[in-house]
Amino acid sequence: MPAADLAALRAVGTAFSGRPFRASTPTFRHHEVEGLEPCRVSRRFPAFSITGPACALNCHHCRAAILEPMTPATTPADLDRLVRDGIAADGLAGFLLSGGSNRRNEVPFERFLSTVAALKRDHPGLEVAVHTGLVDHRRAGLLADAGIDVAMLDIIGDDDTIREVYRLDRPVADFARSLDCLLKAGLRTVPHIVAGLHFGELRGEDRALGVIADSAADTVILVVVMPAFAEPGRFRAPDTTDVARFFGRARARLADRTLLLGCARPHGRARAALDAAALLAGFDGIAYPSEGIMEVARALGRSADQAMACCGLTRNRCAAAA
């Protein structure tokens, strides 16, 4: 990454140097780096897919690969049993409820919500995050009534990307409307932006950023498309410098929000560079950070801690800003 870009990121990040920094290591997968307690796969904070490995959209960038490592919970009874057994045997503290979507990018979570409500009633400290897909006011209200802790959805800022990558005939306005519905239902909502979603090109991310900036969402997660999951030959790796510059713009525009780098991003040298860019830009946390990130955070004068839970459950800590 050019030195000028590193300096620009640091110039943005200096304003956030008083904020604490968090490494999120949910037990979806094994993660072990120097300076962090090893995170091993367990049922302490699992991810469940209510559709198993199936997704009707089968988008070009993912092809349902994100669902494969999740534990199938395809009936309410399955979900209830898995969670209660996990609490008894492993001290399960929360879970991510996810799944594939239908052809309208809607995750069919309705029949599971009475189970979620019962689990929350019997275990008040249980934290539940849900990948919602697109929703209307009615479905957002059902999620709120079930008592979920966090709603999460992608915001896409380009109609061509929605059509060509998601294979979905819905406009940007539907994503903005879903975000508004979730927030108006009183749900703590954590929108995501996938950098490089248009076949590895940055296109529409700044518009998505504007949608979020105009909302009341207090926490935002950025992730980066992973060509390894994509349809062969269709995606290129996003340019690391372009993504880092987007990180800087996002941090400056969302100065009053908690900004996080989420689980999904390329591996290897690109991952290390992106993690460093997010830290320099003043992000509030990184999921599964690369080797050395915690040490650098502390060297930059930031207090740094670790949470073995989904980064979307991180509470807004903007008040700690210098």
C-alpha positions in Angstrom: 0.0 0.0 0.0 1.5 3.4 -0.9 3.0 5.4 1.9 0.7 8.3 1.1 -2.4 6.2 1.6 -1.0 4.8 4.9 -0.5 8.4 6.1 -4.0 9.4 5.0 -5.5 6.5 7.0 -3.4 7.5 10.0 -4.6 11.1 9.7 -8.2 9.9 9.8 -7.6 7.4 12.6 -5.9 9.9 14.9 -9.2 11.4 15.8 -10.3 8.0 17.2 -7.2 7.1 19.1 -9.1 7.5 22.5 -11.6 4.7 21.7 -11.1 1.2 23.0 -10.4 -1.5 20.4 -12.0 -4.9 20.4 -11.0 -8.2 18.8 -14.1 -10.3 18.2 -13.5 -14.1 18.0 -16.9 -15.9 17.9 -16.6 -19.6 18.2 -17.8 -20.2 14.7 -14.2 -21.3 13.8 -10.7 -21.8 15.3 -8.5 -18.6 15.5 -5.2 -18.4 17.3 -2.7 -15.5 17.1 -0.2 -14.0 19.5 -1.8 -11.6 22.0 -5.3 -13.2 22.0 -6.8 -16.1 24.0 -7.1 -19.0 21.5 -10.6 -19.3 20.1 -11.6 -22.8 19.3 -14.7 -24.1 17.6 -17.3 -24.8 20.2 -21.0 -24.2 21.0 -20.2 -21.2 23.2 -21.5 -18.9 20.4 -22.5 -21.0 17.3 -24.1 -20.0 14.0 -27.2 -21.8 12.9 -28.6 -22.0 9.4 -32.4 -22.5 9.3 -32.1 -23.6 5.7 -29.1 -25.9 6.1 -26.8 -25.4 3.1 -29.6 -24.2 0.8 -30.1 -20.7 -0.6 -32.5 -20.0 -3.5 -30.6 -16.9 -4.7 -27.2 -18.7 -4.8 -25.5 -15.3 -5.5 -22.4 -15.2 -7.6 -20.2 -13.9 -4.9 -21.0 -16.6 -2.3 -22.9 -19.5 -3.8 -24.2 -20.4 -0.3 -20.6 -21.2 0.8 -21.2 -19.0 3.9 -23.8 -21.4 5.1 -21.7 -24.5 4.9 -19.8 -24.2 8.2 -23.0 -23.3 10.1 -24.9 -25.9 12.1 -28.2 -26.9 10.4 -31.3 -26.1 12.5 -34.0 -26.6 9.9 -37.0 -26.9 12.3 -37.9 -25.0 15.4 -37.5 -28.2 17.4 -34.0 -28.6 16.1 -33.1 -25.0 17.1 -34.7 -25.4 20.6 -32.8 -28.7 21.2 -29.4 -27.4 19.9 -29.6 -24.2 22.0 -30.8 -25.9 25.2 -28.2 -28.7 24.9 -25.5 -26.1 24.2 -26.4 -24.1 27.3 -26.3 -27.2 29.5 -23.2 -28.7 28.1 -21.0 -25.8 26.9 -22.3 -22.7 28.6 -23.7 -21.4 25.3 -24.1 -17.6 25.7 -25.7 -16.7 22.4 -26.0 -17.6 18.8 -26.3 -16.3 15.2 -29.5 -17.3 13.4 -28.9 -17.2 9.7 -30.0 -19.0 6.6 -30.4 -18.9 2.8 -32.9 -16.5 1.3 -35.8 -17.0 -1.1 -35.8 -15.4 -4.6 -36.7 -12.1 -3.0 -33.7 -12.0 -0.6 -36.0 -12.8 2.3 -34.8 -15.2 5.0 -37.7 -17.4 6.1 -37.3 -16.9 9.9 -41.0 -16.4 10.9 -41.7 -20.0 12.1 -38.6 -19.9 14.4 -39.4 -16.8 16.3 -41.7 -18.3 18.9 -38.8 -20.7 19.7 -36.4 -17.7 20.0 -38.9 -15.9 22.3 -39.1 -19.0 24.5 -35.4 -19.4 24.7 -35.0 -15.7 25.6 -37.7 -16.0 28.2 -36.1 -19.1 29.8 -32.5 -17.7 29.5 -32.7 -13.9 29.8 -29.0 -13.4 29.3 -29.0 -15.2 26.0 -27.8 -13.0 23.1 -29.4 -13.6 19.6 -28.2 -12.0 16.4 -30.2 -12.6 13.2 -29.3 -12.2 9.5 -32.6 -10.9 8.4 -32.4 -10.4 4.6 -34.9 -7.9 3.3 -38.0 -7.2 5.5 -41.1 -5.1 5.6 -42.6 -3.5 8.7 -44.6 -6.6 9.6 -41.6 -8.9 9.5 -39.5 -6.4 11.4 -42.1 -6.2 14.1 -42.1 -10.0 14.4 -38.4 -10.0 15.0 -38.8 -7.2 17.7 -41.6 -9.2 19.4 -39.3 -12.2 19.6 -36.8 -10.2 21.6 -33.8 -10.6 19.3 -30.7 -8.5 20.3 -29.3 -7.6 16.9 -30.7 -7.6 13.3 -28.0 -7.6 10.6 -28.4 -7.1 6.8 -26.3 -6.2 3.8 -26.9 -2.7 2.3 -26.1 -2.7 -1.5 -25.7 0.7 -3.2 -25.8 -0.3 -6.9 -28.8 -1.6 -8.8 -26.6 -3.4 -11.4 -24.8 -5.2 -8.6 -28.1 -6.3 -7.1 -29.2 -7.6 -10.4 -26.0 -9.1 -11.7 -24.4 -10.5 -8.6 -27.4 -11.2 -6.3 -29.6 -12.2 -9.3 -32.3 -10.2 -7.6 -34.8 -7.8 -9.2 -35.1 -5.3 -6.3 -33.7 -1.8 -6.2 -31.3 -0.1 -3.7 -34.4 1.6 -2.2 -35.6 -1.8 -1.0 -32.4 -2.2 1.1 -32.7 1.3 2.5 -36.4 0.6 3.3 -35.6 -2.7 5.1 -33.0 -0.9 7.3 -35.6 1.7 8.1 -38.2 -0.9 9.0 -35.9 -2.7 11.4 -34.9 0.5 13.1 -38.5 1.8 13.4 -39.4 -1.6 15.0 -37.0 -0.6 17.8 -34.4 -3.2 16.8 -30.8 -2.6 17.3 -29.7 -3.0 13.7 -26.2 -3.5 12.4 -26.0 -3.0 8.6 -23.1 -4.5 6.6 -21.4 -3.3 3.4 -19.5 -5.8 1.3 -16.6 -4.0 -0.4 -15.9 -5.2 -3.9 -19.2 -6.9 -4.3 -19.5 -6.0 -8.0 -17.2 -8.9 -9.2 -14.3 -7.4 -7.2 -14.9 -3.8 -8.3 -15.8 -1.1 -5.8 -19.1 0.2 -7.2 -21.9 1.5 -5.0 -20.2 1.2 -1.7 -20.2 4.9 -1.1 -23.9 5.1 -1.9 -24.5 2.3 0.6 -22.5 4.3 3.1 -24.8 7.2 2.5 -27.9 5.1 3.2 -26.4 4.0 6.5 -25.2 7.5 7.4 -28.7 8.8 6.9 -30.1 6.2 9.3 -30.0 5.8 13.1 -27.9 2.7 13.0 -25.2 3.1 15.7 -22.9 0.2 14.6 -21.8 -0.6 11.1 -19.8 -3.6 9.8 -17.7 -3.6 6.7 -16.6 -6.8 5.1 -14.7 -7.6 1.8 -15.7 -10.0 -0.9 -13.9 -13.3 -1.0 -13.2 -14.5 -4.5 -12.4 -18.0 -3.2 -16.2 -18.4 -2.5 -17.2 -16.9 -5.9 -18.1 -18.4 -9.2 -14.8 -19.4 -10.8 -13.6 -16.8 -13.3 -16.2 -14.2 -12.4 -14.5 -12.3 -9.6 -11.2 -10.7 -9.1 -9.6 -9.9 -5.8 -10.5 -6.3 -4.8 -7.6 -3.9 -5.0 -6.4 -3.6 -1.4 -5.5 0.1 -1.8 -9.0 0.9 -3.1 -10.6 -0.9 -0.2 -8.3 0.8 2.3 -9.3 4.2 0.9 -13.0 3.2 1.3 -12.2 2.3 4.9 -10.9 5.8 5.4 -14.0 7.4 3.8 -16.3 5.2 5.9 -14.5 6.1 9.1 -14.7 9.8 8.4 -18.3 9.7 7.4 -19.4 7.5 10.3 -17.4 9.3 13.0 -20.2 9.1 15.5 -20.8 5.4 15.0 -19.1 2.2 16.0 -17.3 0.9 12.9 -16.1 -2.7 12.6 -14.3 -4.9 10.2 -16.2 -8.2 10.1 -15.4 -11.8 9.5 -15.5 -12.0 5.8 -12.4 -10.8 4.0 -9.7 -12.4 1.8 -7.0 -14.5 3.5 -3.2 -14.2 3.3 -1.3 -10.9 2.8 -4.4 -9.1 1.6 -6.1 -9.8 4.9 -3.2 -8.6 7.0 -3.1 -5.4 4.9 -6.8 -4.8 5.3 -6.7 -5.4 9.0 -3.8 -2.9 9.3 -5.7 -0.3 7.2 -8.8 -0.7 9.4 -6.8 -0.2 12.6 -4.9 2.8 11.2 -8.2 4.4 10.1 -9.6 4.2 13.6 -12.0 1.3 13.4 -13.5 0.2 16.7 -12.8 -3.5 16.3 -11.9 -6.4 14.0 -13.3 -9.9 13.9 -10.6 -12.5 13.9 -7.7 -10.0 13.7 -4.4 -10.9 12.0 -1.2 -11.6 13.8 0.2 -8.4 15.5 -2.9 -6.3 15.3 -3.5 -6.2 19.0 0.1 -5.2 19.7 -0.1 -2.4 17.2 -3.4 -1.2 18.6 -1.8 -0.9 22.1 1.3 0.7 20.6 -1.1 3.3 19.1 -2.3 4.0 22.6 -5.6 2.2 22.4 -6.9 -0.1 25.1 -7.6 -3.5 23.5 -9.8 -6.4 24.6 -11.3 -9.6 23.3 -14.9 -10.9 23.1 -15.7 -14.4 22.0 -19.0 -13.3 20.3 -20.2 -12.0 17.0 -18.8 -8.5 16.5 -22.3 -7.2 15.7 -23.2 -7.6 19.4 -20.5 -5.1 20.3 -22.3 -2.2 22.0 -21.7 1.4 20.8 -18.7 2.8 22.6 -18.4 6.0 20.8 -18.7 8.0 24.0 -15.2 6.8 24.8 -13.8 8.9 21.9 -11.2 11.4 22.8 
